[in-house]
Amino acid sequence: MTAPTFVNDSLARGLSKQTLEHLVEAAKMCSNAINNYILEAIRAQMAGKSPAKLANQLRASISALIEQPCIHGRLVSASARNFTYVYLMPEIKDEHLVFSLAIGVINTRRKLVPNHVIPVVEITRHSVERLHQRLNTIDFDDVYCEIGTIAMMAPSMQLAAREIGARQWALPSGSGLFVAVPGGQEYLTTLVTWIPFDDSLSPKWSRLMADLQAVPELDDFSIRLRPELVEILSRHRWLKEPYEPHPEPPFRPGHL
């Protein structure tokens, strides 16, 4: 019988470093490959290749890349000759990890251009370490899934929070929620902590989570103001108060 995993502080630091380096390198390789696909498509476009065939070829090639777990991307709209894709681009800056959304719009009836990048989420290295511990996992895919899920919804949630003057809000992930506050750029959200879905979740956060989880397609990518999110956040007036961190309890096995 395999012994249960216990991720202590030292192991978490090592895992965090390995995780971040792997994610950054994988995203760079993905970005380079997509740019090469687009350059090849531009040459084919100039040579008179069918727009529909060109779109199908690009769609298949880009989808195969961005649907890898370590990339966390998706096609967000598609038709016969055009589609939009989005994937995460992590970058290490000092003691923070910044996640940007790389957004590409492919229309084979028009001039093809590379994707553009919008920073949407920043998280400290320490928070990634704590996430390894609280999930009690050595698998970086588990950690990345938590962050990747919320990165797609972060821009629309931040716009809704800004609309009501919120100074803190929640971003639901697979196993818990991230507490978010405004970042230093237009669409940038700062993640200050992660709380698991267990008895450590306070009643006020539980009520907010119940409201958010009732929203259809909450984790769909969009950079637009969603009225339903504005309406939900406005019900919870305490979100307009500044976030005040509470001392973290000592980590113990079985107490994530």
C-alpha positions, 0 to 999 in steps of 0.5 A: 500500500502506497504511503499518503503524500505529505507536502511539507514546506521544503517539498512545496518550495521545490515543487513550486520552482519546478512547476513554474519553470515547467509552465513557463517553458511549455507556454513559450514552446506553444507560442513559438509553434503557433507563430510558426503555424501562422507564418506557414499559413500566411505563405499558403494564403499568398499562394492561393490556398482555399480559406476553408482548408487553411482554417481547418488545418490551422484549427486542428494544429492549434487545438492540439497544442492548446488543449494540452493540460500544461497549456490550458487553452481552448477554442472559444468560437469557430466557424468554417473560415474563422475561429478564436483561440485563447491560452495561458501564458505564464511569466515569472516576475520577481516573486510573482507569477503573472498569467496572461491570456494569449488571444488569437483571432483567425480569419482566413479571408483576411490577413493573418496576424499573431495573437495579442497578450493581456495580463489577467492574474498574478499570484505569489510564489508563496501562494503556489507553494501553499496550493501544493500543500493544501491540495497535498499534491506533488502533481503540477497539473492539479495546481495548474488546473486550479489557476487555469480555471479561474484565469479564463473568468478573471477579466469579466469578474474584475470588470463586474467588481470594478462596476460596484467598487468591490475591493475583494471578490472570489474566483471559484476554482475546482477545489476551492476559491481564490480571494482576489483584489484589484491588480495594477493594470487594467484587466489584472487581478491579484490572487491573495490566498486560496481557501478549500471547500471545507469547514474553513470556508466562512459563511459569507464566502460560502453564500457568495460561492453559492451565488456564483456557482449558479451562474451558467458558463462562469468559467467561459472566457470573455472580456466583457461586463456581465450583468449577472455578475454585477448583480450577484456581487452587488448583493454582498456589500462586504466586498467593498471593504478591503481584504484583511488576511487572517493568520494561517493555521499551522499546516498538518497532514490531513488538514488542508 
